[in-house]
Amino acid sequence: MRAGGNARKLAIALERQDGSRSVFHTGIFAGARPANEFYVERLVKFLLWQRGGWKVTIAGDPGVAAHIQRVYSATGARAFDFDFMGSRVYGRPMVIEGVTYERAPEPKEIGLALGRHQDGCRIGFDLGGSDRKCAAVMNGKWCTAKRSSGIPISRRIPAITLPGLTTLSSARAARLPVSTPSAQRAGIYVDNEVRVASLFAACPPTCSTSGCGAFFSSSKGLEWSAVRGGNDGEVTALAASMALGDTAVLGISMGTSQAAGYVNPQGNITDWLNELAFAPVDYRQNAPLDEWSRDGGVGSQYFSQQAVNRFCRPRVSRSIPPCRWLGSWPRLRN
């Protein structure tokens, strides 16, 4: 494209909480409007779920910017993402704006130093949608572990899961002198507070502000003053980075849905959203639909238990019923 002199520079900036910002530079074809609009829309979608953002700036093409404004709106094809990223995740209306390439915002990335050492007494628990797990280690050596029964995603969390989690963690704490536990959790958390998570799917909408939202940043949830939590993908990336003795590591956790995390070249995790379950990975028009966002070809359909459920449908014998590990799902295009 560059060799043919048919390239136009384009930058996409995504602003998150506290003014942190990611900027992605790419190029588009001059005079190829439909192709450019499709390419940039899919790229914006991927970047939103990879890095997060309540404000998106398209720098370099006013026509493409206007198209993204139409698509990512309350009445556009990406109304789900528009509402989710704005109101539900960042608590403010989502904004799409267009500027010239020269006025593209500057990046402002934040790295979060977390872990990378194994000394001391530690308790970690995994708050997934399928079940709960808890383990204790001392100076890097495993001591004990336990998995709970039941499916937390289907229950009213304040009444059932929080007391159960408190009891589970207290039992582990009795064996080790732990001051602060760490939590691996599935979902979206901003400033260590719950925004959207499958674990809290049974909670009423008001619960995000009345208890569950502050579960990790106050003493309401557990008997410790605070809990340091990480996305299960971030924990995967950090563990892989420590095991490999390397940095710039992408970790993917394939559970009830898909989670992802990234350890940057400095060995730190990022403040990105890292919810690649909704990031497009298959651009086919007949790609399977996600049952929540109703978008096609997103990561959860390929890297999770949902993918297993879909792909394990019998192709040889019609007498064998399809797997239904996660209950009844809408019929997907395939």
C-alpha positions in Angstrom: 0.0 0.0 0.0 2.8 2.4 0.9 4.8 1.4 -2.2 1.9 2.2 -4.4 1.5 5.7 -2.9 -2.1 4.9 -2.1 -1.8 5.0 1.7 -3.3 7.5 4.2 -2.2 7.6 7.7 -4.8 7.0 10.4 -4.5 7.0 14.2 -7.0 5.7 16.8 -6.8 7.0 20.3 -8.6 5.4 23.3 -8.9 7.3 26.6 -9.6 5.5 29.8 -9.9 6.4 33.5 -7.5 8.9 35.0 -6.5 10.2 31.6 -4.5 7.1 30.5 -4.6 6.7 26.8 -3.6 4.2 24.1 -2.9 5.3 20.5 -2.8 2.9 17.6 -1.3 4.0 14.2 -2.3 2.3 11.0 -3.0 3.2 7.3 -6.0 3.1 5.0 -6.5 3.2 1.2 -7.3 6.4 -0.4 -10.7 6.2 -2.2 -11.7 2.8 -0.8 -14.5 3.9 1.5 -16.4 0.6 2.1 -13.2 -1.3 2.8 -11.8 1.4 5.0 -15.0 1.7 7.0 -15.2 -2.1 7.6 -11.5 -2.3 8.5 -11.5 0.6 11.0 -14.8 -0.5 12.6 -13.4 -4.0 13.3 -10.1 -2.4 14.5 -11.9 0.0 16.9 -14.0 -2.9 18.3 -10.8 -4.9 18.9 -9.0 -2.0 20.5 -12.0 -1.2 22.8 -12.1 -4.7 24.2 -8.3 -5.0 24.3 -7.4 -1.7 25.9 -10.7 -0.1 26.9 -11.9 3.5 26.6 -14.8 5.9 27.0 -13.5 8.3 24.4 -12.3 7.3 20.9 -10.5 9.7 18.6 -10.2 8.9 14.9 -7.4 11.0 13.5 -6.8 11.2 9.7 -10.1 10.7 7.9 -13.3 12.6 8.6 -15.4 10.2 6.6 -14.2 7.2 8.5 -14.7 9.1 11.8 -18.3 9.9 10.8 -19.0 6.3 10.0 -17.6 5.2 13.4 -19.8 7.8 15.1 -22.9 6.3 13.4 -22.0 2.7 14.2 -21.0 3.3 17.8 -24.1 5.1 19.0 -27.3 4.4 20.9 -29.0 3.4 17.7 -26.1 2.1 15.7 -25.0 -1.5 15.0 -22.6 -1.4 18.0 -25.1 0.0 20.4 -24.1 -2.8 22.8 -20.5 -1.7 22.9 -21.5 2.0 23.0 -23.5 1.5 26.2 -21.2 -1.1 27.7 -18.0 0.9 27.4 -19.6 4.2 28.3 -22.2 3.8 31.0 -21.4 0.3 32.4 -17.6 0.3 32.5 -16.5 3.9 32.8 -19.7 5.5 34.1 -19.9 8.3 31.5 -21.3 8.6 28.0 -19.1 7.2 25.3 -17.6 9.9 22.9 -16.4 9.4 19.3 -14.6 12.3 17.7 -12.7 13.0 14.5 -9.6 15.2 14.1 -6.8 15.6 11.6 -3.9 13.1 11.8 -1.6 15.9 13.0 -3.9 16.5 16.0 -3.9 12.8 17.1 -3.6 12.6 20.9 -0.3 11.5 22.5 -0.2 8.1 24.2 -0.2 7.9 28.0 0.2 4.3 29.1 0.4 3.1 32.7 2.3 0.0 33.8 1.3 -1.7 37.1 4.0 -3.5 39.0 2.5 -6.6 40.5 4.0 -9.7 42.0 7.1 -11.3 40.4 8.2 -12.7 43.8 7.2 -15.7 45.8 8.3 -15.0 49.4 6.0 -15.0 52.3 2.6 -16.6 53.1 -0.1 -16.1 50.5 -3.6 -17.0 49.7 -5.1 -16.8 46.2 -8.7 -17.4 45.2 -10.2 -17.7 41.7 -13.7 -16.1 41.4 -14.9 -17.7 38.2 -18.4 -18.1 36.9 -18.3 -21.9 37.0 -16.9 -22.5 40.5 -14.6 -21.0 43.1 -11.0 -22.2 43.9 -8.7 -21.3 46.7 -5.0 -22.2 47.4 -2.4 -21.3 49.9 1.4 -21.2 49.4 4.4 -20.5 51.7 7.6 -19.1 50.1 6.5 -20.4 46.7 5.7 -23.9 47.9 2.1 -25.2 47.7 0.4 -25.9 51.0 -3.3 -26.6 50.4 -6.0 -26.0 47.9 -9.8 -26.4 47.6 -12.5 -26.1 45.0 -16.1 -25.2 45.9 -19.2 -26.9 44.5 -22.0 -25.2 42.7 -22.2 -22.6 39.9 -21.9 -19.1 41.4 -23.0 -17.4 38.1 -26.5 -18.7 38.6 -27.0 -17.5 42.2 -27.8 -14.2 44.0 -24.3 -13.4 45.0 -24.8 -11.1 48.1 -26.9 -13.8 49.8 -24.9 -16.9 49.0 -21.5 -16.4 47.4 -20.0 -13.8 49.6 -20.6 -15.7 52.9 -19.3 -18.9 51.2 -16.2 -17.1 50.0 -15.6 -15.6 53.4 -15.7 -19.0 55.0 -13.5 -20.6 52.4 -10.9 -17.9 52.7 -11.0 -17.9 56.5 -10.3 -21.6 56.5 -7.2 -21.0 54.4 -6.1 -18.0 56.5 -6.2 -20.1 59.7 -3.3 -22.1 58.3 -1.1 -19.2 57.2 -0.4 -15.8 58.6 -1.6 -13.9 55.5 -2.0 -10.1 55.6 -3.5 -9.5 52.2 -5.0 -12.1 49.8 -4.9 -11.8 46.0 -7.9 -12.6 43.8 -8.1 -13.9 40.3 -11.5 -12.9 38.9 -13.3 -13.0 35.6 -14.9 -9.8 34.4 -14.3 -6.1 34.1 -12.8 -4.2 37.0 -11.8 -0.5 37.0 -9.9 0.9 40.0 -10.2 -2.5 41.7 -14.0 -2.2 41.6 -16.5 -4.5 39.9 -18.1 -3.1 36.7 -19.3 -6.2 34.9 -18.5 -9.8 35.9 -20.2 -13.2 35.3 -19.7 -13.9 39.0 -22.2 -11.2 39.8 -24.6 -12.0 37.0 -27.4 -12.8 39.4 -27.1 -9.5 41.3 -29.7 -6.7 40.7 -28.4 -3.7 38.7 -28.2 -1.6 41.9 -25.8 -4.0 43.4 -22.8 -2.5 41.6 -23.0 0.5 43.8 -24.4 -1.0 47.0 -22.0 -3.8 47.8 -20.6 -6.0 45.0 -18.9 -3.0 43.2 -16.7 -2.3 46.2 -16.2 -5.9 47.1 -12.4 -5.8 46.5 -11.7 -2.2 47.6 -13.3 -2.4 51.1 -13.8 -4.8 54.0 -17.4 -5.6 53.0 -16.5 -8.7 51.2 -13.8 -10.3 53.3 -12.2 -10.1 56.7 -9.1 -8.3 55.3 -8.9 -4.5 54.9 -8.4 -4.9 51.1 -7.9 -7.5 48.4 -5.6 -7.0 45.5 -7.3 -8.5 42.5 -6.3 -9.3 38.9 -8.1 -10.3 35.8 -7.7 -14.1 35.3 -5.9 -13.4 32.0 -3.5 -11.0 33.7 -2.7 -13.6 36.3 -2.1 -16.1 33.5 0.3 -13.7 31.7 2.1 -12.9 35.0 2.6 -16.5 35.9 3.8 -17.4 32.4 6.2 -14.4 32.4 7.7 -15.6 35.8 7.9 -19.2 34.6 9.5 -18.4 31.3 11.8 -15.7 32.8 10.7 -13.4 30.0 8.6 -10.3 29.4 6.2 -9.1 26.6 3.9 -12.1 27.3 0.3 -12.5 26.3 -1.7 -14.8 28.6 -5.1 -16.3 27.6 -7.4 -18.0 30.1 -10.1 -20.2 28.6 -12.8 -20.7 31.2 -16.5 -19.9 31.3 -15.6 -17.2 28.8 -12.3 -16.0 27.5 -9.9 -13.7 29.4 -6.6 -12.3 28.4 -3.7 -10.3 30.0 -0.5 -8.8 28.9 2.9 -8.4 30.6 4.7 -5.5 28.9 8.4 -5.4 28.0 9.1 -3.9 31.4 7.6 -6.9 33.2 4.4 -5.0 34.4 0.8 -5.6 33.7 -1.2 -2.8 32.0 -4.3 -0.9 32.9 -6.0 -2.2 29.7 -9.4 -3.8 29.8 -8.1 -7.1 28.4 -11.5 -8.5 27.6 -10.7 -10.3 24.4 -13.9 -12.4 24.8 -15.6 -9.7 22.8 -12.8 -8.8 20.5 -13.4 -9.8 16.8 -11.0 -12.6 15.6 -13.1 -14.0 12.7 -14.2 -11.5 10.1 -16.4 -13.8 8.1 -19.9 -12.6 7.5 -21.3 -15.9 8.7 -19.1 -16.2 11.8 -20.9 -17.5 14.9 -22.8 -14.9 16.9 -22.1 -14.1 20.5 -25.4 -14.5 22.4 -24.9 -11.4 24.5 -23.6 -8.7 22.2 -25.0 -10.3 19.0 -21.8 -9.6 17.2 -20.1 -12.2 15.1 -16.7 -13.9 15.3 -15.6 -12.7 18.7 -13.0 -14.4 20.9 -15.4 -16.2 23.3 -16.7 -18.3 20.4 -13.2 -19.8 19.9 -11.2 -19.7 23.1 -13.6 -20.8 26.0 -15.9 -23.5 27.2 -18.5 -22.0 24.9 -16.3 -22.9 21.9 -16.0 -26.5 23.2 -19.8 -26.6 23.6 -20.2 -25.5 20.0 -17.5 -27.6 18.4 -18.3 -30.8 20.2 -21.7 -31.2 18.5 -21.6 -34.6 16.7 -20.7 -34.6 13.1 -20.8 -38.3 12.4 -23.7 -39.8 14.4 -26.9 -37.9 14.9 -27.9 -40.3 17.8 -25.4 -38.7 20.2 -26.9 -35.5 21.8 -24.8 -32.3 21.7 -22.8 -31.3 24.7 -24.6 -28.9 27.0 -22.0 -28.0 29.6 -23.3 -24.4 29.9 -27.0 -24.9 29.5 -29.1 -24.0 26.5 -27.6 -21.5 24.1 -29.2 -19.8 21.1 -28.7 -21.5 17.8 -25.6 -19.9 16.2 -24.7 -19.3 12.6 -21.8 -21.4 11.6 
